[in-house]
């Protein structure tokens, strides 16, 4: 099983929800290395004792140009100092990407990884 980083320590939203492009750090993930089941882990960390939250929308494509939401709603987490949650799905898509749709909290940074 491979682990892919879709969002890596982002402190501010870097894509508008209406603009979907593959992340610059990893690019689209080719289908031939993706299993039919995926696990996503969203983590947000901030300054000690501060409320933090983040939301990330996973998007998928078969041509790298037209993107669709993988889940109907964004993955969301919140907590004090740090929060994390896992989500699962299954889909046979050629490309996976994501954008950070919301983040809050002093010093908040988010990471979204995918296992496939």
PyMOL commands that set and color helices and strands:
alter all, ss='L'
color gray80, all
select helices_A, chain A and resi 31-33
alter helices_A, ss='H'
color red, helices_A
select strands_A, chain A and resi 3-10+37-45+51-61+68-69+75-80+82-90+95-104+109-115
alter strands_A, ss='S'
color yellow, strands_A
deselect
rebuild
show_as cartoon
